[in-house]
Amino acid sequence: MFPLKDNIGTRNVPLVTIALIIANVVVFFISIRNGGSIWNGPDQETVVHYGAIPYEFTHPGRECEIAPQVGQILCEGRDPVRVFNTPATWFTALSSMFMHGGLLHIGGNMLFLWVFGNNVEDAMGRVKFTFFYLLGGVAAMGLQTAVDPSSTVPSVGASGAVAAVLGGYLLLYPRARVLTLVFLFVFFTFIQIPAMFFLVIWFGQQLIFGYLDYADPTGGGGGVAYFAHIGGFLFGLLTVKLLATRYNPDYDRPRYPVY
């Protein structure tokens, strides 16, 4: 399911949401300028340098790096062989939020951010929404790290921060309706889905896939950071009411179709 738009108007131009989308796109193209590709994202060295690696957060002073001799990530023992200067570990918690593993990855994240972020920003105001988004990404990485603190697999993407936005939207506008593109094997259709239904299904998928990924003893090769999605979503649920103080009268008006 892909959300296309909701039926709640915004009272102000969502400048922060637009700025975040632009920043993500700019960083994506910068990250692939040396050795990456638009379909597969940045090369492995760039991902390891600027991605968020749980091992680095749980082992202060240790930094992970690609060893050119073996092409593997080294984190233990002597300082790993370095080709470039690696950024500080705390910085990767931020930089990883603006990197993506390919065009489909960034396209999906930015679509969700645009559809759901503008109204959450409208309810919070621009400054509070900025902090909400960034802290949501940090919280997402926190849960991903807690689940597997020794993992040396770098995580990249805005998914955790966007998940916080989804969690916030669920509490603010559960009765909103979302125009959704639904694929049914080789067919597709457009339907209007209540936001609560759409977001609960999305969160349920993350719980199921996260459990399956965690339970699979062979699943150590990376993939989707489902627990980051879960952590971001829970952060949004728990904090949105503290920050969203601007009432939107459009929400309580009679529901109208989305075209």
Buried (B, 14 or more C-beta within 10 A) or exposed (E): EBBEBBBBEBEEEBEBBBEBBEEBBEBBEBBBEEEBEEEEBBBBBBBBBBBBBBBBBBBEEBBBBBEEEEEEBBBEEEEBEEEEEBEEBEEBBBBBBBBBBBBEBBBBBBBBBBBBBBBBBBBBBBEBBBEBBBBBBBBBBBBBBEBBEEBBBBBBBBBBBBBBBBBBBBBBBBEBBBBBEEEEEEEEEEEBBBBBEBBEEBBEEBBEBBEEBEEEEEEEEEEBBBBBBBBBBBBBBBBBEEBBEEEBEBBEEEBEEBE
